[in-house]
Amino acid sequence: MATKKKTKTVKTLSNSRKSDKRRGEIIRAAIEIINTKSYAQATMVDIAAALDLRDATLYHYFHDKRTLAYACHRSSLERAQKLLEASDLNGGIGAEKLRHFIHSMLVESKEHGSLLYLGDYSYLDAAQRKTIREWADRLKGIMVRFLNEGMSDGSVVLCEPELVVELLLGMLIWLGKWVPSIAGLTLERLMNAIETVGFHGLERSASVDAVHRIRKIPTKSSQRK
């Protein structure tokens, strides 16, 4: 009798894990299709076809497309939050935390697919929008703190942190979608390109005088003149 009970418990756990795995597969496929086609153009049929499933199967896991899209946003935010928290715990100066997060984000996107674009979630209901907006704002706040720490410790030039964060997130989410389609493009090459385009314009070791001239902020040398 005890043996039968044990067998039943193991079977239930196995089914639960299988269900979670399937949900994860559906979410990943949905993110890729919504990012490519937009929420309005993506359909449950498209998502099911990408997984070689009948669209009726998707409704076993998600009531409708909006419910699925909400799950995609939550999954993307959970993934981003783990990476940000790990980068924070990793320590270092502001620029180092930012580098760690960017590299981790690229690795995560390569291994588990891109994140859902955070710029638009107007199609969610009011309660869902509130949850996603507040969650996203908290995560953006961590990145803003990295930049502020960098400006304080001298590793990042003066900038508008909130605007820089929006630019960085847009770049990272887009790269996560675009990079896998480029044959031979490695993470090392990508990080080198990001260093050139991004960090060499952010780090204090760059030409500070040039940055000040662009922003029309007088340097100490010009003030002495």
N, C-alpha and C positions, 0 to 999 in steps of 0.2 A: 504493500500500500504506500509506504514511504517512498519507495523507488519511483512509482508512478507520479507521485506529487512532484518529485524532484525533476523528472523528465518534462513535465508540463511547464514548470517554471523556466527551465532552460529554453524551451521552445518559444515561450512568450517573449523572453529577452531577445532571442535571435530574430524574431519577427519585428520587434521594435527597432533593432539596429538596421535591419533591411529597409524598413520604412524611412528611417532618418537618412539613410544613404540615398534613397530614391528622391526624397525631398531636396537634398543637397544637389543632386544632379539636375533636377528640374529648375531650381533657383539659378544654378550656374548657366544653364541653357537660356533661361529667360533673360538674365542680365545681358548676355551677349546679343540676343535678338533685339531687346529694347534699346540697347546702346546703338545698335546698327540702324534699326528701322524707326525708332521713337516709340513711345508708349502707344500713341494713337494708331500707328500702322502695324504694330506687332499683334499677332493673334494667338490664341491658345492652340490653334491648329498648327501654326508655325513652330511653336515651342515643342509640341508633341512630336512633330515630324523630325525635329532635330535630334530627338532621343529615340526615334523609331517606335513611338508609342501611339496609341489612339488618343485623341483629345479627351475622350471620356475618362481616361485614366487620370489625367491631370486634375479633374474635378473631384477625384477621390482624396486628393491631398490639399487642394485649394478650391474654395467655393467659386471664385471668379477671377478674372484677370487682375482686378484691382487688389484683391487679397494677395495674389501672387506677387504683384509689384511691391506691395508693402513688405512682404517677406524678403524680397530682394534688397530693399533699402535697409532693413534691419540687419540682414546678413552682411551687407557691405560695411555698415557702421560698426558692427561687432568686430569685423576683421581689421578695420582701420584703427579702432580703439586699442586692440591688443598690440598692434605695431607701435602706436604712439606711446603706450605705457611702457613697452619694452625699451624704446629709445630713451625715454625719460630715466628709467632705472639704469640704463647703460651708462648714464652720466656724461661728464665732459662739458666743454663750453657750448654755448648756444649753437654755433655752426656745426659742431660735431653731432649734437643731438639731431639736428635737421638732416645732416648727411645720413646718419644711421636710419632715420625714418624713411627717407627717399629710397635708399638701397633696399631696405626691407620690403617696401611697397612694391618695388619692381620685381623682387624675387617672389613675393606672394602672388602677384598678378600672373607671373609666368607659370607658377605651379598650380594655382587654383582658379585662374581666370580673372578677368578684370572686375572692378567694382562698378556698381551702377552709378551713372552720372547723377551728382547731387544737385545740379543746378535747377532741376524742375521736378516738383512732386505735387503740382497743382491738381493732378488727376486723383489724388488720394482724398478720403473724406476728412472732415475738419479735425477729428480727434487724431487720425493718423498723421496728418500734416503737422499738427502741434508736436507730436512725439518725435517725428523725424527732424523737424526744425530745431527743437531744443537739444536733441542729441547731437546733431551736426554742429550746432553752435558751441557745444561743450568741447567737441573735438577740435574745432577750429581754434578755440581758446587755448588749447595746449600748444598748438603750432605757433600762435601769436606769442605765447610765453617763451617758446624757444627763441624766437626772433628778438624779443625784448631782452632776454638773457644775453643773447649775442651782442646786442648793441651796448649792453652794460659792461660785458667782459672784453669788448673790443674786437670780437671775431666777426661781427656783422656791421656793415655800414648803416648809417641812418636811413631809415626807409619807413613806409607806411605798412606796418605789419599785417593789418587786416586785408589790404589789397594784395600784398605779396602772397599771403596764404591762399586767397582765391585763385591766383594765377598758378601757384604750385599744385593745388589740388586738381585744377582743370588739366594741367599738363600731365600729371601722374595717371589720372584716370584714362586720358586719351592714349598715353603711351602703353598702358596695360592692354588696351584694345588693339593698338596698331603693331606693336613690337612682334608678337608671335607670327605675323604674316611676312616678316622680313627674314629671308634665309641668311644664315651666317651672322646675324646680329647678336652679339654677346652682351651680357650684363656689364662686363668690364668696359666695352666700347661705349655703351649707353651712358654709364656713369661718367666716363671721361668727357663725353659731349655735354652732360649736365654740368660738370665742373666748369667747362669752358664758358657755356652760355649763362649759367646761373651763378655759381659760387664765385667765379672770378669777378663778377659784378657786385657781389654782396660782401665779400670778405674785406676786412680793413686793410689787408696787405695789398689790395689793388691800389690804383692811383687815386689817393684821396683827393688830391688837388683837382683831378679831372672830374670826379664825382661832384665836388663842390661847385665847379664851374657850371656843370650841367644844371644843378639845382639852384644856381645863382646864390649860393651861401658863401660869404667871405671866409677865406682861410685865415689862420693866425698871421701867416707871412704877408698877406695882402693888407691885413689890418695895420701891421707895423708900418707899411708904406704909406 
